[in-house]
Amino acid sequence: MAKAIKIGSILIFGLVLWAISSHAATITYYAANGAAITKAEYKALGAQKAVDLRELKNVLSGDGDSQKNLDTEQRVAESDPNVSKANEEECDGEECDDEEEFESDEEFDDEVVDINDPFYAINYTFYNINDILYVVIMKPAAQTYNFFIPLEFRTVISNFFYNLRFPIRFVNCVLQFKGTKAAQEVSGFLLNSTVGLAGLGEVASHWDLKPSPEDLGQTLAYWGAGNGFYIMYPILGPSSLRDSARFIDSYFLDPVSWLKYDKFGGYSWRTTVAITAYDKFNELSLQYEDIDALKEAALDPYVGIRDAYVEHRNKLITE
């Protein structure tokens, strides 16, 4: 009886999550500081960010001198009407660089990441806490781990856990009626589990049998649920209201969580948490350089990580 109540509560939570996220996705847009803005203002911020990133790229690529020359020419043109007129005549017969920049800004409008961030203050606080933990504890630990553990072994561990979580990907492929991906998941799982020795070797990709992963958050998106609002979880990192549904399929479909059942050993929740934590730490050891590169390239690391997360999730949904 208690188990039935628990399952029913989780299903009800999933339905409520779906309904709320579908509604929340259409509420409003938010700036980096959490202030509510219109969609037009949001796109304008995105266009300005594109300009800032291009300027930063010029500086990083060593084009700072050419940028200074352009700025000097612009000031001369503004102070000398004859120069300004000559520049206008020169642009009459050819396409100007400024026009190309405006065109690229218009193209960027379609690439602006739309997600609400109404809890910016809380999310930003949790981001700072996570960043401190990352810089002070997790990154040094990952670097030490990498020093002693070869890349090949860490890759094998990553392959094993990815193959082990086949049920999550397969069930969500079925729920989205993606028959081809479901078949690829089954074939890849069987191939990795046999030829790849229980998933230690990742051989399925050599036969194009490793499609992009699916989870319950993507399934909700397939059935019309919007992102909802952005969430920065302590320790767990970025997510959204809709993507928080991944905790549900992890609870039911992740074989690591099955260890709590008697038929799988009846281990305590501490065992499942420890195994999951090691898997995530091993993944961090393979990815922390990418995280550092993203933080360094972003004008605002919080916004950069938020937008990168949403762009990545949107890409997975379309695949």
C-alpha positions as CSV (number, residue, x, y, z in Angstrom):
1,M,0.0,0.0,0.0
2,A,2.8,2.4,0.9
3,K,4.6,1.7,-2.3
4,A,1.4,2.4,-4.3
5,I,1.0,5.7,-2.6
6,K,4.6,6.6,-3.3
7,I,4.2,5.7,-7.0
8,G,0.9,7.6,-7.2
9,S,2.4,10.7,-5.6
10,I,5.3,10.7,-8.0
11,L,3.0,10.4,-11.0
12,I,0.8,13.2,-9.8
13,F,3.9,15.3,-9.3
14,G,4.9,14.6,-12.9
15,L,1.5,15.7,-14.2
16,V,1.6,18.9,-12.1
17,L,5.1,19.6,-13.3
18,W,4.0,19.2,-16.9
19,A,1.0,21.6,-16.5
20,I,3.0,24.2,-14.6
21,S,5.9,24.2,-17.1
22,S,3.6,24.5,-20.1
23,H,2.0,27.6,-18.6
24,A,5.2,29.1,-17.1
25,A,7.0,29.0,-20.5
26,T,4.7,31.8,-21.8
27,I,4.8,34.2,-18.8
28,T,7.6,36.6,-19.6
29,Y,11.3,37.1,-20.3
30,Y,14.0,38.1,-17.8
31,A,17.3,40.0,-18.1
32,A,20.5,38.7,-16.5
33,N,19.7,40.6,-13.3
34,G,16.2,38.9,-13.1
35,A,14.2,42.0,-14.1
36,A,11.2,41.3,-16.3
37,I,11.5,42.6,-19.8
38,T,9.6,42.3,-23.1
39,K,10.6,39.8,-25.8
40,A,11.9,42.6,-28.0
41,E,14.1,43.9,-25.2
42,Y,15.3,40.3,-24.6
43,K,16.3,39.9,-28.3
44,A,18.0,43.3,-28.2
45,L,20.1,42.1,-25.3
46,G,21.0,39.0,-27.3
47,A,22.0,41.1,-30.3
48,Q,24.2,43.3,-28.0
49,K,25.7,40.2,-26.5
50,A,26.6,39.0,-30.0
51,V,28.4,42.3,-30.7
52,D,30.3,42.1,-27.4
53,L,31.3,38.5,-28.2
54,R,32.6,39.6,-31.6
55,E,34.7,42.4,-30.0
56,L,36.0,39.9,-27.4
57,K,36.9,37.5,-30.2
58,N,38.8,40.2,-32.0
59,V,40.8,40.9,-28.9
60,L,41.5,37.3,-28.2
61,S,42.5,36.6,-31.8
62,G,45.0,39.4,-31.8
63,D,43.0,41.8,-33.9
64,G,43.0,44.5,-31.3
65,D,45.2,46.8,-33.5
66,S,42.8,46.5,-36.4
67,Q,39.9,47.3,-34.1
68,K,41.7,50.4,-32.9
69,N,42.3,51.5,-36.5
70,L,38.6,51.1,-37.2
71,D,37.7,53.2,-34.2
72,T,40.2,55.9,-35.3
73,E,38.8,55.9,-38.8
74,Q,35.3,56.3,-37.4
75,R,36.3,59.3,-35.2
76,V,38.0,60.9,-38.2
77,A,34.9,60.4,-40.3
78,E,32.7,61.9,-37.7
79,S,34.9,65.0,-37.4
80,D,35.5,65.5,-41.2
81,P,32.3,65.7,-43.3
82,N,34.4,65.2,-46.5
83,V,35.7,61.9,-45.3
84,S,32.3,60.8,-44.2
85,K,30.9,61.7,-47.6
86,A,33.6,59.8,-49.3
87,N,32.9,56.7,-47.2
88,E,29.2,56.9,-48.1
89,E,30.1,57.1,-51.8
90,E,32.4,54.1,-51.4
91,C,29.6,52.1,-49.9
92,D,27.2,52.9,-52.7
93,G,28.6,50.3,-55.0
94,E,29.4,47.6,-52.5
95,E,28.0,46.0,-49.3
96,C,29.4,47.6,-46.2
97,D,30.8,45.8,-43.2
98,D,28.4,47.6,-40.9
99,E,25.4,46.3,-42.9
100,E,26.8,42.8,-42.7
101,E,27.1,43.2,-38.9
102,F,23.4,44.3,-38.7
103,E,22.4,41.4,-40.8
104,S,24.3,39.0,-38.5
105,D,22.5,40.6,-35.5
106,E,19.2,40.0,-37.2
107,E,20.2,36.4,-37.7
108,F,21.1,36.2,-34.1
109,D,17.6,37.1,-33.1
110,D,16.5,33.6,-33.9
111,E,19.3,32.1,-31.8
112,V,18.4,34.0,-28.6
113,V,17.8,31.5,-25.8
114,D,14.3,32.0,-24.3
115,I,13.9,30.9,-20.7
116,N,12.4,32.6,-17.7
117,D,14.7,33.3,-14.7
118,P,12.3,34.7,-12.1
119,F,14.4,33.3,-9.2
120,Y,17.6,35.0,-10.4
121,A,18.8,36.1,-7.0
122,I,18.4,32.6,-5.5
123,N,19.8,30.9,-8.6
124,Y,22.8,33.3,-8.7
125,T,23.5,32.6,-5.0
126,F,23.4,28.8,-5.7
127,Y,25.6,29.4,-8.7
128,N,28.2,31.1,-6.6
129,I,28.1,28.4,-4.0
130,N,28.5,25.7,-6.7
131,D,31.4,27.7,-8.2
132,I,33.2,27.9,-4.9
133,L,32.8,24.2,-4.3
134,Y,34.0,23.6,-7.9
135,V,37.1,25.8,-7.6
136,V,38.1,24.9,-4.1
137,I,37.2,21.2,-3.9
138,M,35.9,19.5,-7.1
139,K,38.3,20.8,-9.7
140,P,41.5,20.2,-7.6
141,A,40.1,16.7,-6.7
142,A,39.4,16.0,-10.4
143,Q,42.9,17.1,-11.4
144,T,44.4,14.9,-8.7
145,Y,42.2,12.0,-9.9
146,N,43.3,12.6,-13.5
147,F,47.0,12.5,-12.4
148,F,46.7,9.0,-10.9
149,I,43.9,7.5,-13.1
150,P,44.6,7.1,-16.8
151,L,42.2,8.6,-19.4
152,E,41.5,5.1,-20.7
153,F,40.3,3.9,-17.4
154,R,38.1,7.0,-16.8
155,T,36.6,6.5,-20.3
156,V,35.8,2.9,-19.6
157,I,34.0,3.9,-16.4
158,S,32.0,6.5,-18.3
159,N,31.1,3.9,-21.0
160,F,29.9,1.4,-18.3
161,F,27.5,3.8,-16.6
162,Y,26.2,5.1,-19.9
163,N,25.4,1.6,-21.1
164,L,23.9,0.7,-17.7
165,R,21.4,3.5,-17.9
166,F,20.0,2.1,-21.2
167,P,16.4,1.7,-19.7
168,I,16.1,5.5,-19.2
169,R,16.9,6.3,-22.9
170,F,14.9,3.4,-24.3
171,V,11.7,4.0,-22.4
172,N,11.7,7.7,-23.3
173,C,12.4,6.9,-27.0
174,V,9.2,4.7,-26.8
175,L,7.2,7.5,-25.1
176,Q,8.2,9.9,-27.9
177,F,7.3,7.3,-30.6
178,K,10.9,7.4,-31.9
179,G,11.0,3.9,-33.1
180,T,14.3,4.2,-35.0
181,K,16.1,5.6,-32.0
182,A,14.6,2.9,-29.7
183,A,15.9,0.2,-32.1
184,Q,19.3,1.8,-32.1
185,E,19.3,1.9,-28.3
186,V,18.5,-1.8,-28.1
187,S,21.0,-2.8,-30.7
188,G,23.7,-0.6,-29.1
189,F,23.0,-1.9,-25.6
190,L,23.3,-5.5,-26.8
191,L,26.4,-4.8,-28.8
192,N,28.1,-2.9,-25.9
193,S,27.0,-5.5,-23.3
194,T,28.5,-8.4,-25.3
195,V,31.3,-7.3,-27.6
196,G,32.0,-4.4,-25.4
197,L,32.2,-6.5,-22.3
198,A,29.4,-5.3,-20.1
199,G,29.6,-1.8,-21.6
200,L,33.2,-1.2,-20.7
201,G,34.0,-0.8,-24.4
202,E,31.9,1.6,-26.4
203,V,31.7,-0.1,-29.8
204,A,28.1,0.8,-30.8
205,S,29.1,4.2,-32.2
206,H,31.2,2.4,-34.9
207,W,28.0,1.2,-36.4
208,D,26.1,4.5,-35.8
209,L,24.1,2.8,-32.9
210,K,24.6,5.6,-30.3
211,P,21.9,8.2,-30.9
212,S,21.5,11.3,-28.7
213,P,20.2,10.4,-25.2
214,E,16.6,10.8,-24.2
215,D,15.1,11.5,-20.8
216,L,11.8,12.4,-19.2
217,G,12.4,16.2,-19.6
218,Q,12.7,15.7,-23.4
219,T,9.6,13.5,-23.4
220,L,7.6,16.3,-21.7
221,A,9.0,18.7,-24.3
222,Y,7.9,16.3,-27.1
223,W,4.3,16.4,-25.7
224,G,4.3,20.2,-25.6
225,A,5.7,21.2,-22.2
226,G,7.8,24.3,-22.2
227,N,11.0,24.9,-20.3
228,G,9.2,26.6,-17.5
229,F,11.7,28.6,-15.5
230,Y,15.4,28.2,-14.9
231,I,16.7,26.4,-11.8
232,M,20.2,26.3,-10.5
233,Y,20.3,23.4,-8.0
234,P,22.9,23.3,-5.2
235,I,25.6,20.8,-6.2
236,L,23.5,19.3,-9.0
237,G,23.9,22.3,-11.2
238,P,21.6,23.9,-13.9
239,S,18.2,22.6,-14.8
240,S,14.7,23.9,-15.5
241,L,11.2,23.2,-14.2
242,R,10.5,20.7,-17.0
243,D,13.9,19.1,-16.9
244,S,13.5,18.4,-13.2
245,A,11.3,15.6,-14.2
246,R,14.5,13.7,-14.9
247,F,14.6,12.9,-11.2
248,I,11.5,10.8,-11.7
249,D,12.9,8.5,-14.4
250,S,16.2,8.3,-12.6
251,Y,14.3,7.0,-9.6
252,F,12.4,4.4,-11.5
253,L,14.5,3.5,-14.5
254,D,18.1,4.0,-13.4
255,P,19.5,0.5,-12.5
256,V,21.7,2.1,-9.8
257,S,18.5,3.0,-8.0
258,W,17.3,-0.6,-8.2
259,L,20.0,-1.7,-5.7
260,K,17.6,-0.7,-2.9
261,Y,15.3,-3.6,-3.7
262,D,15.8,-6.9,-2.0
263,K,16.1,-8.8,-5.3
264,F,19.1,-6.6,-6.2
265,G,20.8,-6.8,-2.9
266,G,18.7,-4.5,-0.7
267,Y,21.4,-1.9,-0.3
268,S,20.8,1.4,1.6
269,W,20.2,4.7,-0.2
270,R,23.8,5.7,0.8
271,T,25.1,3.0,-1.6
272,T,23.1,4.3,-4.6
273,V,24.1,7.9,-3.7
274,A,27.8,7.0,-3.4
275,I,27.8,5.1,-6.8
276,T,26.0,8.0,-8.5
277,A,28.3,10.6,-7.0
278,Y,31.4,8.7,-8.2
279,D,29.9,8.5,-11.7
280,K,29.3,12.2,-11.8
281,F,32.7,12.9,-10.4
282,N,34.3,10.7,-13.1
283,E,32.3,12.7,-15.7
284,L,33.6,15.9,-14.2
285,S,37.2,14.7,-14.6
286,L,36.5,14.4,-18.3
287,Q,34.8,17.7,-18.7
288,Y,36.3,20.3,-16.3
289,E,38.5,21.8,-19.0
290,D,35.4,22.5,-21.1
291,I,33.7,24.1,-18.1
292,D,36.7,26.4,-17.5
293,A,36.7,27.4,-21.2
294,L,33.0,28.3,-21.1
295,K,33.5,30.4,-18.0
296,E,36.5,32.2,-19.4
297,A,34.8,33.0,-22.8
298,A,31.5,34.2,-21.2
299,L,31.1,37.9,-20.3
300,D,28.9,36.8,-17.5
301,P,29.6,33.1,-16.5
302,Y,26.2,32.7,-14.8
303,V,24.4,33.8,-18.0
304,G,26.8,31.9,-20.2
305,I,26.2,28.6,-18.3
306,R,22.5,29.2,-18.2
307,D,22.3,29.9,-22.0
308,A,24.7,27.0,-22.8
309,Y,22.5,24.6,-20.8
310,V,19.3,25.7,-22.5
311,E,20.8,25.6,-26.0
312,H,22.2,22.1,-25.3
313,R,18.8,20.9,-24.0
314,N,17.0,22.4,-27.0
315,K,19.4,20.7,-29.4
316,L,18.7,17.3,-27.7
317,I,15.0,17.8,-28.0
318,T,15.2,18.4,-31.8
319,E,17.3,15.3,-32.4
